[in-house]
Amino acid sequence: MEKDVLISIRGLQYLMDEESGEQEPVEVMTTGSYYKKNGHHFLIYDEATEGFDMMTHNMIKFTENALEVRKRGLVDVHMIFEEDKKNISFYHTPYGMINMGVAATKVRMKETPDQILLKAEYALDINDSYVGDCVIDIEVRPREGGKLNL
C-alpha cells in the first residue's frame, strides 16, 4: 500500500430508544497518510468540524483484531476497540467531557495490495448508560487512481 491514501470511514449506530428503528449513519471521506511499522498499520489524517476553525488531527492504529483511534485538537479522545473487552475513555469536545465506554464484539481486517478493509462492531455507552450497538467500516486505497467502493 502506498503512503498517500484515500480513507473512507462509515459509522452506523443502532440506537436503543428509537421507536422507528432508524439507523444513524455518519461518513467521512478524506485523504491521508498510511504506513506500517512493527506489525501495526497506521492512518493519519486531519478533520474539519463544521462551525469551528480548529482542525482535529486523527491517528488510527490497527492490526487484524484490534483498533485504536486517537483524536487531538478540537476533539480529544483515545478509543480502544479490543474484542470481548470494554474500554473506557474520556471524550473532550467543545461542549464538555463525555465518559464513553466501548465494548467491541468484533474487529476484523482484510488486506490486499491495493485495499485495506477494517470493520469494528461494538456496544456504546455514554456516562455509564447504554446508547446502542454500532459498526465502523474503514476502507483505505492508494490515492493515485484509487476509487472507494461505498
Backbone as a ProteinNet text record, in pm:
[ID]
protein_1_A
[PRIMARY]
MEKDVLISIRGLQYLMDEESGEQEPVEVMTTGSYYKKNGHHFLIYDEATEGFDMMTHNMIKFTENALEVRKRGLVDVHMIFEEDKKNISFYHTPYGMINMGVAATKVRMKETPDQILLKAEYALDINDSYVGDCVIDIEVRPREGGKLNL
[TERTIARY]
84.7	0	88.9	50.2	125.7	103.3	190.4	180	60.1	37.1	-74.7	-200.3	-303.3	-421.8	-552	-657.1	-795	-852.1	-921.4	-977.1	-1126.5	-1203.1	-1347.3	-1378.9	-1445.8	-1487.1	-1637.7	-1705.6	-1851.9	-1894.4	-1968.9	-2019	-2169.6	-2222.7	-2366.7	-2402.6	-2503.7	-2548.5	-2691.3	-2715.7	-2849.7	-2891.6	-2966.1	-2996.9	-3102.2	-3082.6	-3167.4	-3310.2	-3330.1	-3462.8	-3533.8	-3487.4	-3552.5	-3675.6	-3793.1	-3916.4	-3923.4	-3871.3	-3878.8	-3774.9	-3677.7	-3572.8	-3474.1	-3474.2	-3384.4	-3239	-3153.3	-3010.2	-2954.3	-2845.8	-2780.4	-2646.5	-2639.6	-2510.7	-2427.2	-2297.1	-2201	-2090.4	-2051.7	-1948.5	-1846.9	-1719.4	-1609	-1526.2	-1501.6	-1412.9	-1305.3	-1179.8	-1070.2	-943.7	-842.7	-710.4	-625.4	-524.8	-438.8	-312.3	-242.3	-117.3	-131.8	-64.6	-65.7	78.1	103.4	230.3	212.1	307.1	304.9	438	431.3	552.4	532.9	627.7	625.5	492.9	439.5	316.7	188.8	199.1	82	64	-61.5	-95.9	-134.7	-100.2	-132.4	-195.3	-300.7	-361.8	-356.2	-318.2	-312.1	-384.1	-474.9	-548.3	-602.7	-634.6	-693.6	-840.6	-918.6	-1063.4	-1114	-1195.5	-1258.1	-1395.3	-1437.9	-1570.8	-1648	-1765.8	-1847.7	-1871.9	-1851.1	-1874.3	-1754	-1641.4	-1520.5	-1401.2	-1306.1	-1185.3	-1076.8	-1075.1	-969.6	-988.7	-878.2	-881	-858.9	-899.5	-871.5	-776.2	-663.7	-563.6	-599.4	-611.8	-654	-544.3	-531	-442.3	-519.4	-525.6	-589.1	-479.1	-468.2	-368.7	-446.7	-408.2	-484.7	-400.4	-450.9	-397	-515.6	-497.2	-605.8	-724.5	-702.2	-813.8	-816.9	-754.5	-759.4	-753	-815.6	-825.1	-812.7	-732	-720.5	-745.2	-823.1	-849.8	-807.4	-718.1	-675.1	-709.8	-774.5	-807.8	-747.5	-686.1	-626	-661.1	-701.4	-734.6	-865.3	-961.2	-1093.1	-1157.8	-1134.3	-1183.6	-1061.7	-1061.6	-953	-1011.8	-961.9	-1007.4	-907	-901.4	-823	-914.3	-971.3	-1063.4	-989.7	-1015.8	-954.2	-1065.2	-1057	-1153.4	-1080.5	-1108	-1050	-1164.7	-1163.8	-1272.3	-1287.9	-1413.5	-1451.8	-1392.6	-1361.8	-1314.7	-1390.2	-1416.8	-1477.2	-1369.5	-1354.1	-1256.5	-1328.7	-1287	-1346	-1251.2	-1306.8	-1225.1	-1303	-1230.5	-1291.5	-1284.6	-1400.8	-1414.6	-1431.7	-1328.1	-1331.4	-1378.9	-1490.4	-1547.3	-1555.8	-1585.5	-1603	-1720.1	-1807.1	-1926.1	-1910.1	-1797.4	-1773.6	-1717.1	-1698	-1639.2	-1748.1	-1726.9	-1818	-1737.7	-1791.7	-1733.2	-1791.1	-1705.4	-1753.3	-1697.3	-1785.6	-1745.4	-1764.5	-1664.5	-1668.7	-1641.5	-1740.8	-1725.7	-1731.7	-1615.5	-1609.5	-1645.3	-1728.8	-1764.9	-1693.2	-1649.2	-1581.8	-1492.4	-1368.3	-1276.7	-1208.4	-1223.2	-1166.8	-1098.7	-991.5	-920.2	-895.8	-910.7	-877.6	-785.7	-669.7	-570	-535	-535.9	-485.5	-382.6	-308.3	-207.3	-263.6	-390	-444.8	-567.1	-589.5	-705.7	-691.4	-736.2	-749.4	-892.4	-958.3	-1092.7	-1084.9	-1145.7	-1145.3	-1287.4	-1329.9	-1465.7	-1459.3	-1531.1	-1542.5	-1689.7	-1735.9	-1872.2	-1859.7	-1941.2	-1926	-2053.7	-2064.8	-2171.2	-2114.1	-2194.3	-2150.5	-2231.1	-2160.9	-2232.8	-2170.8	-2255.2	-2213	-2254.8	-2157	-2180.4	-2248.6	-2198.5	-2243.6	-2384.5	-2441.5	-2573.3	-2558.6	-2614.1	-2608.6	-2680.2	-2614.8	-2671.1	-2717.5	-2635.7	-2673	-2556.9	-2587.3	-2485.8	-2440	-2311.2	-2252.8	-2160.2	-2138.5	-2046.8	-1963.3	-1833	-1744.3	-1683.8	-1695.8	-1631.2	-1529.7	-1405.6	-1299.6	-1245.1	-1234.1	-1173.4	-1057.1	-943.7	-823.6	-777.2	-749.5	-697.9	-588.4	-498.2	-397.2	-465.5	-411.1	-471.1	-460.4	-346.3	-325	-412.6	-514	-602.9	-695.4	-701	-786.6	-932.7	-1019.2	-1163.2	-1226.8	-1296.6	-1359.2	-1490.2	-1519.8	-1639	-1744.3	-1811.8	-1917.1	-2049.9
-118.1	0	123.8	221.9	346.1	433.7	533.2	623.6	717.5	777.6	869.9	790.1	804.9	719.8	799.6	735.2	780.1	697.6	763.8	696.4	722.1	616.5	627.8	562.6	637.9	585.9	601.4	488.9	490.7	427.8	503.4	454.3	444.2	345.9	324.9	293.7	363.7	341.1	289.6	182.8	130	173.8	282.4	341.8	262.9	253.5	172.5	224.6	356.1	409.7	461.7	428.6	471.7	385.4	446.2	372.2	330	414.2	384.7	282.9	253.4	158.6	214.7	347.5	409.4	399.3	400.9	396.6	536.9	568.6	698.1	679.4	697.7	682.5	810.2	793.2	903.2	859.7	948.6	909.6	1021.2	984.5	1076.8	1019.2	1100.7	1061.1	1168.1	1125.9	1221.4	1159.4	1241.5	1192.3	1186.5	1102.3	1090	1014.3	975.8	900.8	764.1	665.7	528.6	481.2	407.4	336.3	215.6	123.3	2.1	-7	-31	-38.3	-142	-233.5	-337.4	-414.3	-447	-525	-446	-315.5	-230.1	-140.7	-119.8	-29.4	105.1	214.8	348.6	431.4	504.4	603.3	737.3	841.8	975.7	1071.3	1151.1	1248.8	1358.8	1472.9	1584.8	1595.4	1644.7	1651.2	1788.4	1850.7	1978.3	1950.9	2038.8	2029.1	2154.6	2135.3	2247.3	2345.5	2473.6	2577.7	2610.8	2540.3	2564	2580.9	2665.5	2687.4	2584.4	2530.7	2438.8	2300	2241.3	2106.6	2002.6	1879.8	1766.7	1673.6	1642.3	1551.3	1409.4	1317.5	1180.6	1080.8	981.3	869.6	741.2	652.2	522	417.2	336.4	228.8	98.1	-0.2	-124.3	-244.1	-360.1	-490.3	-571.7	-701.9	-787	-791.6	-770.1	-783.3	-676.8	-562	-451.9	-318.5	-218	-86	20.4	121.9	237.7	362.9	455	583.3	693.1	779.8	895.2	1022	1113.6	1243.8	1350.8	1451.8	1562.9	1692.8	1791.6	1921.8	1971	2001.5	2045.7	1939.7	1813.6	1698.6	1618.8	1573.4	1489.1	1359.2	1246.5	1116.3	1009.5	901.8	783.4	663.4	610.5	496.7	369.5	261.7	132.2	29.9	-40.6	-144.3	-277.9	-360	-493.7	-591.5	-699.9	-797.7	-846.2	-854.5	-907.5	-828.9	-700.9	-613.9	-482.1	-425.5	-292.9	-193.3	-89.8	14.6	146.9	219.9	348.9	459.5	563.8	679.8	807.1	915.3	1045	1125.7	1160.5	1229	1377.7	1455.7	1600.1	1670.1	1743.4	1816.2	1964.6	2051.1	2192.7	2216.8	2119	2133	2068.7	2004.9	1940.3	1800.5	1731.4	1598	1491.3	1381.5	1267.5	1145.1	1067.3	939.2	835.8	771.2	682.6	542.3	442.1	302.7	234.8	158.1	85.7	-61	-146.9	-291.8	-358.3	-385.2	-442.3	-590.3	-629.6	-770.4	-833.2	-747.3	-798.9	-689.6	-725.6	-637.3	-723.3	-684.9	-764.1	-674.3	-725.4	-654.4	-748.6	-694.3	-768.8	-679.7	-733.6	-653.6	-718.1	-636.4	-674.8	-568.3	-588.5	-488.2	-347.7	-337	-204.3	-166	-236.1	-203	-264.1	-188.4	-240.8	-214.3	-318.1	-305.6	-339.6	-257.3	-276.2	-259.2	-348.7	-342.7	-366.3	-282.6	-299.6	-290.9	-388.6	-388.6	-375.9	-287.6	-262.1	-205.6	-223	-159.7	-30.8	75.1	206.1	248.1	294.5	358.3	494.9	586.6	722.4	753.3	797.1	825.2	707	586.8	460.4	418.5	477.9	437.5	383.4	264.1	201.7	290.8	317	401.1	316.7	219.9	138.2	55.2	-24.4	-105.3	-30.8	-33.6	46.4	-38	10.5	-53.1	56.6	33.6	122.7	41.1	93.2	34	134.2	90.1	176	111.2	191.9	144.9	237	177.6	253.2	207	303.8	274.8	374.6	337.4	434.1	556.8	675	798.2	803.1	762.2	764.6	659.6	703	611.1	533.9	570.2	499.7	535.3	439.6	460.6	385.2	458.9	395.9	330.4	216.2	138.4	146.6	259.4	268.4	298
0	0	0	-78.1	-87.1	35.4	51.8	166.8	154.9	37.1	16.8	-15.9	69.1	55.8	61.7	12.7	31.2	145.7	237.6	355.2	360.6	375.7	397.6	531.2	617.3	747.7	755.8	771.8	778	909.3	986.5	1114.3	1112.1	1182.5	1190	1333.4	1385.1	1522.2	1519.8	1593.4	1612.7	1752	1759.8	1889.5	1964.6	2096.1	2182.3	2191.6	2199.8	2226.2	2101.9	1985.6	1862.5	1835.9	1841.3	1813.3	1667.6	1580.5	1437.9	1393.6	1478.1	1441.8	1341.4	1324.5	1227.9	1271.6	1172.4	1197.4	1174	1241.6	1225	1156	1022	954.1	962.5	975.4	972.8	878.4	785.9	690.4	672.3	672.2	648.2	534.1	432	322.4	312.8	315.5	318.8	261.4	246.8	209.8	335.7	333.4	449.8	415.9	521	506.6	571.6	513.2	564	578.8	686	696.8	787.7	777.9	859.4	932.1	1064.5	1145.6	1255	1268	1371.9	1376.1	1258.9	1251.3	1273.1	1295.2	1313.9	1191.6	1153.3	1044.3	1105.4	1036.7	1085.5	974.5	1008	919.8	991.5	920.1	978.4	883.8	939.6	859.5	950.5	889.6	962	925.8	1021.4	1004.9	1049.4	965.9	999.6	1060.6	1149.9	1209.4	1172.1	1116.8	1072.7	1187.4	1158.9	1258.3	1344.2	1323.7	1402.3	1309.1	1350.1	1270.2	1299.2	1420.3	1462.2	1400.1	1353.6	1296	1405.8	1377.1	1465	1390.9	1453.9	1397	1442	1347.8	1376.8	1344.5	1432	1406.2	1437.7	1340.8	1360.4	1351.9	1455.7	1462	1467.3	1384.2	1383.2	1344.8	1385.7	1347.4	1297.7	1281.1	1232.5	1327.4	1457.8	1552.2	1661.7	1637.2	1734.6	1660.7	1721.2	1659.6	1767.9	1741.5	1830.9	1749	1804.5	1740.3	1836.8	1790.1	1870.6	1794.5	1863.7	1806.7	1896.4	1834	1907.6	1835.8	1912.8	1854.9	1911.9	1824.8	1869	1957.5	1923.2	1999.3	2044.4	2169.1	2221.1	2274.7	2223.9	2272.5	2231	2307.4	2273.3	2296.1	2187.9	2196.5	2156.8	2232.2	2204.2	2182.5	2070.2	2035.6	2036.9	2138.4	2150.2	2172	2097.7	2109.9	2253	2295.2	2426.6	2543.5	2522.3	2629.9	2623	2740.1	2745.5	2785.7	2706.8	2734.6	2755.2	2856.4	2890.5	2845.5	2786.7	2750.1	2780.5	2789.5	2814.7	2686.4	2633.7	2506.1	2535.5	2505.5	2529.4	2402.5	2411.8	2298.9	2335.2	2238	2269.9	2366.4	2381	2465.4	2602.6	2627.1	2755.7	2738.5	2851.6	2850.7	2861.8	2790.6	2793.8	2835.7	2928.3	2967.6	2871.4	2791.7	2686.6	2703.9	2701.1	2708.3	2574.2	2531.6	2404.9	2434.6	2406.7	2426.2	2288.9	2230.8	2096	2098.3	2003.8	1989.1	1869.6	1775.5	1656.4	1597.8	1566.5	1494.1	1388.3	1260.8	1151.6	1049.3	988.4	883.8	767.1	646.6	525.3	442.8	403.9	332.4	199.5	94	-37.4	-76.6	-186.2	-222.9	-247.7	-291.3	-321.9	-238.3	-126.8	-43.8	95.6	195.1	330.8	375	424.6	480.4	628.2	709.6	854	904	993.5	1047.9	1197.8	1272.7	1417.8	1455.9	1531.4	1585.5	1736.2	1796.1	1939	2000.3	2132	2209.9	2266.6	2263.1	2309.6	2431.1	2535.3	2645.3	2672.2	2712.7	2744.1	2886.2	2966.3	3108.4	3176.8	3148.5	3208.2	3168.8	3064.1	3014.2	2872.5	2849.4	2717.1	2615.6	2503.3	2398.3	2280.1	2238.7	2124.5	2073.6	1971.8	1905.3	1780.8	1754.5	1647.1	1560.5	1438.7	1344.3	1279.6	1268.3	1193.3	1079.6	957.3	840.4	787.7	770.9	718.6	592.1	486.5	362	328.4	291.6	256.5	119.1	31.3	-102.7	-136.7	-228	-272.3	-333.4	-306.2	-359.2	-511	-564.8	-709.3	-776	-848.2	-917.9	-826.7	-700.1	-604.6	-622	-594.3	-603.9	-488.2	-401.6	-285.6	-325.6	-265.9	-300.2	-191.6	-180.3	-78.8	-138.9
[MASK]
++++++++++++++++++++++++++++++++++++++++++++++++++++++++++++++++++++++++++++++++++++++++++++++++++++++++++++++++++++++++++++++++++++++++++++++++++++++

